[in-house]
Every structure is written in C-alpha cells, then in structure tokens.
Amino acid sequence: MKRFGVVCSVFAFLAASCFAADIVDTAVNAGNFKTLVTAVKAAGLVETLKGPGPFTVFAPNDEAFAKLPAGTLDALLKDPAKLKSVLTYHVVPGKVMAADVVKLKSAKTVQGSSAKIKAMGGSVMIDNAKVIQTDIACDNGVIHVIDTVIMPKK
C-alpha cells in the first residue's frame, strides 16, 4: 500500500508540473514541498524564484526537513539572513538537467560556495543528500528532489 501511495504522489507531482508553472508554483502544486515553500516565503525568495532564471533547484522535500535536528528549522525561520543562505545553497544558476549533473564534480551555488556532486552506482549525491527525483521541468528552470537539507560550509 505504501508503494501505491508513493506512485500516486509522484504521478500527482508530475501531472502538476506538466502545466506551465515557475519553480515556486510547481513546488506549491506538488504538495510535498510545504516546508520548503514556507521557508522560501520567510526568506523573501518568492519573487526571485518566480523570476526568469533559469535556475536549478535541489529541492528538499518535507521528509528532508523533518530529518533536521530539533529546533533547527524554527531557528532558521527566525533568522531570514541565515535561512536565505541555506536556501540559496540549494540553487544553481542555469538549467542543469540530470544528464549534465552526473558529469559534474561540484556546482557553484547562488549562495556563493560550491556543493560537491558525486554520481555512483546509479545514484547522485549533492553533498550528503541523495537525489531522489530528477528533471522536473519548470518555466524558469528545473527541480531535482533531494532527501536531505544541505547546509553551506560558510
């Protein structure tokens, strides 16, 4: 039954992303990025991510945010500058599709530092996060779903 729920969730997400939508609207329509959307709003990044881009977003789903240590999310939501730094660390300028991501060793993020990328055994890691869904096309870029919130080094 759990497998059926996952299949339905993926189908609903893909169906929602088939319509013309920017990164923010695609995330909202997906339903499994509620925490990310809340954080994007709190950091004042909505207009940026609705802009022309293109952007590649390594988007942590709600389960990824749930794995953060207790109090971490609340502390970030109360510190917009730090929250913005964390969120922009998940964004790479340009539209980088999965076929190109696997060829990279790192990616310079909008935050300013680089995230490590490692492709091995059919899976891709960005820092300590596994990419669990790829190439969700948006009007202004692409979303790759990750299972862990990644934190900038600086």
Order of alpha helices (4+ residues) and beta strands (2+ residues): alpha-alpha-alpha-alpha-beta-alpha-alpha-alpha-beta-alpha-beta-beta-beta-beta-beta
